[in-house]
Amino acid sequence: MSFRPLPAKAPAALLREAKPLKALFNQAQRLDHLQQVVQSQLQPAAREHCRVASWREGCLLLIVTDGHWATRLRYQQRRLQRQLQALETFATLTKILFKVQPPSGEKRQAARPFELSDSAADSIQETAEAVSDPRLKAALERLASHRRRSDP
């Protein structure tokens, strides 16, 4: 007895025939439509930081990338709610919830070490030499050591 795989079906046929896939596809399309409507009402700077998670029983759940944007959106919550309620899609909107969820898979870039120009480093070093407090002097000398390295 050998195993014979079933013949492959076209994606469009799968979406029409397989009920779980069809339901998932319809939900994805619905969320995409809701996202477009919400983005049309958000300020341009906030659009990339906010996405629709769910819309059920008059409650809109928005996922925000960080606490800073969540706070900004909470300050604008009443205005946003009024604007969305004026649209047919969100006519029954009663509340908006914000949930902070940092983007997954994105690693923060390591902060590149800062470098001082020669004149800045010299100025800080001169200041360090004139300071009598040993802790402040050491801190200024550490700062001055960040002199830009010139490439040979």
ZIJO-V572052 format. One record per residue. N is the residue number from 0. RES is the residue in three letters. SS is DSSP state (h for helix, s for strand, l for the rest). PHI is phi in degrees with one decimal (* if undefined). OMEGA is omega in degrees with one decimal (NA if undefined). Layout:
n=(N/N)
res=(RES/RES)
ss=(SS/SS)
phi=(PHI/PHI)
omega=(OMEGA/OMEGA)
This chain:
n=(0/1/2/3/4/5/6/7/8/9/10/11/12/13/14/15/16/17/18/19/20/21/22/23/24/25/26/27/28/29/30/31/32/33/34/35/36/37/38/39/40/41/42/43/44/45/46/47/48/49/50/51/52/53/54/55/56/57/58/59/60/61/62/63/64/65/66/67/68/69/70/71/72/73/74/75/76/77/78/79/80/81/82/83/84/85/86/87/88/89/90/91/92/93/94/95/96/97/98/99/100/101/102/103/104/105/106/107/108/109/110/111/112/113/114/115/116/117/118/119/120/121/122/123/124/125/126/127/128/129/130/131/132/133/134/135/136/137/138/139/140/141/142/143/144/145/146/147/148/149/150/151)
res=(MET/SER/PHE/ARG/PRO/LEU/PRO/ALA/LYS/ALA/PRO/ALA/ALA/LEU/LEU/ARG/GLU/ALA/LYS/PRO/LEU/LYS/ALA/LEU/PHE/ASN/GLN/ALA/GLN/ARG/LEU/ASP/HIS/LEU/GLN/GLN/VAL/VAL/GLN/SER/GLN/LEU/GLN/PRO/ALA/ALA/ARG/GLU/HIS/CYS/ARG/VAL/ALA/SER/TRP/ARG/GLU/GLY/CYS/LEU/LEU/LEU/ILE/VAL/THR/ASP/GLY/HIS/TRP/ALA/THR/ARG/LEU/ARG/TYR/GLN/GLN/ARG/ARG/LEU/GLN/ARG/GLN/LEU/GLN/ALA/LEU/GLU/THR/PHE/ALA/THR/LEU/THR/LYS/ILE/LEU/PHE/LYS/VAL/GLN/PRO/PRO/SER/GLY/GLU/LYS/ARG/GLN/ALA/ALA/ARG/PRO/PHE/GLU/LEU/SER/ASP/SER/ALA/ALA/ASP/SER/ILE/GLN/GLU/THR/ALA/GLU/ALA/VAL/SER/ASP/PRO/ARG/LEU/LYS/ALA/ALA/LEU/GLU/ARG/LEU/ALA/SER/HIS/ARG/ARG/ARG/SER/ASP/PRO)
ss=(l/l/l/l/l/l/l/l/l/l/h/h/h/h/h/h/h/l/h/h/h/h/h/h/h/h/h/h/h/h/h/h/h/h/h/h/h/h/h/h/h/l/l/h/h/h/h/h/h/s/s/s/s/s/s/s/l/l/s/s/s/s/s/s/l/l/h/h/h/h/h/h/h/h/h/l/h/h/h/h/h/h/h/h/h/l/l/h/h/h/l/l/l/l/s/s/s/s/s/s/l/l/l/l/l/l/l/l/l/l/l/l/l/l/l/s/l/h/h/h/h/h/h/h/h/h/h/h/h/h/l/l/l/h/h/h/h/h/h/h/h/h/h/h/l/l/s/l/l/l/l/l)
phi=(*/-107.7/-86.8/-115.7/-68.0/-68.1/-64.6/-68.2/-110.4/-67.4/-55.4/-62.9/-67.2/-61.1/-67.3/-78.4/-96.6/-82.3/-60.9/-61.5/-67.2/-63.1/-63.9/-64.3/-63.5/-63.7/-64.2/-63.3/-64.7/-62.4/-64.4/-64.0/-63.5/-61.0/-60.8/-62.7/-65.9/-63.9/-62.7/-65.8/-102.4/-84.2/-68.5/-53.2/-67.4/-87.0/-59.8/-75.7/-103.1/-137.2/-140.5/-77.7/-100.8/-159.8/-143.9/-139.2/45.3/80.9/-114.2/-103.3/-104.5/-112.2/-95.5/-118.2/-69.4/-156.8/-63.0/-59.0/-71.0/-62.2/-63.3/-60.7/-70.8/-65.1/-65.0/-98.6/-58.9/-63.8/-62.8/-62.2/-62.9/-61.4/-65.7/-69.7/-63.3/-71.8/-92.2/-60.7/-59.6/-114.1/-60.4/-97.6/-63.2/-113.9/-155.9/-120.0/-111.3/-117.5/-125.2/-86.6/-147.9/-59.8/-60.2/-87.1/83.9/-93.4/-95.5/-69.7/-69.6/-63.5/-62.2/-74.2/-65.0/-82.7/-129.7/-100.2/-70.1/-59.2/-66.8/-66.8/-62.8/-64.1/-63.3/-67.3/-64.7/-62.5/-63.7/-61.8/-67.8/-89.7/-91.8/-93.4/-70.5/-64.2/-70.2/-66.4/-60.9/-64.2/-64.4/-66.2/-67.1/-63.7/-64.0/-65.3/-71.7/-84.7/-63.0/-61.3/-85.0/-85.5/-79.0/-72.5)
omega=(178.1/-178.8/175.8/178.6/176.9/178.6/-179.7/177.9/177.6/-179.7/-179.6/179.1/177.9/-179.0/178.6/-170.7/-175.6/-175.6/179.3/178.7/179.5/178.8/179.1/179.0/178.8/178.0/178.3/178.0/179.4/179.2/178.1/177.8/178.5/179.1/179.5/179.8/179.9/-179.4/178.5/-178.3/179.6/173.5/-175.0/-178.1/-176.6/-172.4/-177.3/-176.6/-173.4/176.0/-178.6/176.4/179.0/177.8/-177.3/171.4/176.6/-178.2/178.6/177.9/179.4/176.2/-177.5/-172.5/179.8/-176.5/179.7/-179.0/177.0/178.7/179.8/-179.5/177.5/176.6/-178.8/-171.7/-178.3/179.2/-179.9/-179.8/178.7/-178.8/-179.5/179.1/179.3/179.4/-177.0/-177.8/-176.0/-177.3/-177.5/-178.9/178.0/177.4/177.2/175.9/178.1/177.1/179.5/177.2/179.5/179.4/179.3/177.4/178.9/175.9/175.3/178.5/177.7/179.6/179.9/-178.5/-179.4/-179.9/179.4/173.7/-179.5/-178.2/178.6/179.1/178.4/179.8/179.2/178.8/177.2/178.1/179.4/-179.4/-178.5/-176.0/-178.9/179.6/-175.0/-179.2/177.8/178.7/179.8/179.5/179.1/178.5/176.0/178.8/-179.5/-179.1/178.6/179.8/178.8/178.3/179.3/179.9/-179.6/NA)
